[in-house]
Amino acid sequence: MSNWEMVITVAIVAIGTLFTRFVSFLIFPPGKTAPPFVLFLGKALPASVMGMLVVYTFKETTVLTYPYGIPELIAFLVTVGLHLWKRNMLVSIAAGTIIYMIIVQNI
């Protein structure tokens, strides 16, 4: 990919991102109630996305060979424990990731 193609690609992605961010304000202006389906999606999607990320994270974990999924289990327990304790998603995910990388790099 040439430099111009990369610039064009980045520009198209940026314009697409800005368009999708701004179009929601045009479709749902302030003071107007969103349709029930959109409100449902606003409540259901965050948990669905987190569940999908958990499945994606653990889908290739091998528990029958060394290290038996122990690094993943420890990082999962640290993430859940910190989230239940602090109720801060950024801290819990960052700490779980850091713990996992430390364990994987040193085992």
N, C-alpha and C positions, 0 to 999 in steps of 0.2 A: 504494500500500500504506500503510495507516494505521500509526501507531506501535504499536498493540496487535498488529497482524498481523506487524509486524517482530519484536517481542519474542517472539511465539509461534513464529515461524519459527526464530529463533536458539535458542530453548529446545529445539525439536524436533531441530535439528541437533546441539546439544550433547548431548542425551540419547542420540541415535542413535550419536554418536561414542563416548561413554562406554560404551554397551552393547556395541558391537563390540570395544572394547578389553578389557572385563572378561569377556566371554563366552568368549574364548579360554583364559583361566585356568580357567574352569569345565570346558570340554571337554577341555583338556590340562593336568591338574594336575601340579605338580612331582613328579618321580620316575617318572612314567608316560611311556613312549616314544610319540612321535607316530607315526602311520601312515606307511609309506614314501612315499605320495603327498604328504603334507604336507611331509615332509623334502625331497622332490624339488622341490616348489614353493619352498621356502625357499632352495634353491640356484639354481634356474633363473630365478625372477622378477626379482631385482635386475638381472641382465644384460639380460633382456627389456625391462624398463621403460626402462633407459638407452638401449637400441637404439631403442625406440619414440620416446623424446624426441629422439634425434638425427634420426630420419626426420621427425618433426613440425617440428623446427627448420629443416631444409633443404628442406622440400617446396615452398615457394614462392620459392626463390632463383632469380632469373633470371640466367643466365650469358651471355646473348646481348645484353643491353643494359647500359648504364652503371648501376652500378659493377661489373658483371660478376661479382658474388658475391665480390669481394675482401674486403669487411669480414667476411663470414661465414667465409671461408677463414682469414683472419688470426686471428679469434677462436677458431676451431676448433683451429688449430695452437698457439696460446697455451694453450688449455685442455688439450690432449693433452700438450704439452711440460711444462707445470707438473705435471700429474698423474703423468707418468712420472718427473719429477725429485723431487717432494716426496711423492708418494703420499698427498695430502690432497685429498679430493673437494671439500670446502667451499672451500678456497683456489683450486683450479683452476677450478671453476665460477664463483666470484665474480670472479676475475681475467678470465676469458674474457668474462663478461657486461659487466664494466666497460670492457674494451678495445673490445668491439663497440659499446657505447653511445657511447664517445668518438669512435670512427671515424665512426659513422653521423651523429652530431650535427655533426661538423666537415667532412664531405665534401659 
